[in-house]
Amino acid sequence: MNQALPEPSDQSDGDYRMAFCPRVLLTLVIREVADEHIFVAECPEIPGCVSQGKTLGDAAANIRRAVRPCLSVMFAGDSRSS
């Protein structure tokens, strides 16, 4: 797969490095599942944060939207164990 990520739209919140906080950068990993004609995206720093899309851009947008809810669940679990 040798595709470049599409440019973020004016409605996106930045670039594809997912800089939600100036001090935190999360990794975005996207792989093509050719036999299913989809792209699977994940954020390895957040266990279970996985999404997919029909195109590379869709997968990137979907995983970016999934990060905040995944972090909320992850941190909610931390507060319950305290």
C-alpha positions as CSV (number, residue, x, y, z in Angstrom):
1,M,0.0,0.0,0.0
2,N,1.6,3.2,-1.1
3,Q,-1.1,5.8,-0.6
4,A,-0.7,9.1,1.1
5,L,-3.2,10.2,3.6
6,P,-5.6,12.8,2.3
7,E,-5.4,16.3,3.5
8,P,-7.5,17.0,6.6
9,S,-10.7,18.9,5.7
10,D,-11.5,22.3,7.1
11,Q,-13.9,20.6,9.5
12,S,-11.2,18.3,10.9
13,D,-9.4,19.1,14.1
14,G,-5.9,19.1,12.8
15,D,-3.7,16.5,11.1
16,Y,-3.6,12.8,11.0
17,R,-1.2,12.5,13.9
18,M,-4.2,13.1,16.1
19,A,-2.8,15.9,18.2
20,F,-5.6,16.2,20.8
21,C,-3.3,17.7,23.3
22,P,-0.1,19.7,22.6
23,R,1.9,17.2,24.6
24,V,0.3,13.9,23.4
25,L,0.7,12.4,20.0
26,L,-0.9,9.1,19.2
27,T,0.1,6.6,16.6
28,L,-2.3,5.9,13.7
29,V,-1.8,2.5,12.0
30,I,-3.8,1.7,8.9
31,R,-3.6,-1.6,7.0
32,E,-5.4,-2.7,3.9
33,V,-7.4,-5.9,4.1
34,A,-7.4,-6.5,0.3
35,D,-9.7,-9.6,0.2
36,E,-12.4,-7.7,2.1
37,H,-11.8,-4.4,0.3
38,I,-11.5,-2.4,3.5
39,F,-8.9,-0.5,5.5
40,V,-8.5,-1.3,9.2
41,A,-7.2,1.5,11.5
42,E,-6.0,1.3,15.1
43,C,-4.3,3.4,17.7
44,P,-1.8,1.0,19.4
45,E,-1.5,3.2,22.5
46,I,-5.2,2.6,23.4
47,P,-6.1,-1.1,23.8
48,G,-9.1,-2.0,21.7
49,C,-9.3,1.2,19.8
50,V,-9.9,-0.1,16.3
51,S,-12.0,1.1,13.4
52,Q,-12.3,0.6,9.6
53,G,-13.4,2.3,6.4
54,K,-13.9,1.6,2.7
55,T,-11.1,4.0,1.8
56,L,-7.9,5.1,3.5
57,G,-9.4,8.5,4.3
58,D,-12.6,6.9,5.8
59,A,-10.5,4.6,8.0
60,A,-8.4,7.6,9.2
61,A,-11.4,9.7,9.9
62,N,-13.2,6.8,11.7
63,I,-10.3,6.0,14.0
64,R,-9.8,9.7,14.8
65,R,-13.5,9.8,15.9
66,A,-13.1,6.7,18.0
67,V,-10.1,7.9,20.0
68,R,-12.0,10.1,22.4
69,P,-14.6,7.6,23.4
70,C,-12.0,4.9,23.7
71,L,-10.0,7.2,26.0
72,S,-13.1,7.9,28.0
73,V,-13.8,4.3,28.6
74,M,-10.1,3.6,29.4
75,F,-10.0,6.4,32.0
76,A,-13.5,5.6,33.4
77,G,-12.1,2.1,34.2
78,D,-9.2,3.7,36.1
79,S,-11.5,5.8,38.3
80,R,-13.6,2.8,39.3
81,S,-10.6,0.9,40.5
82,S,-9.5,3.7,42.8
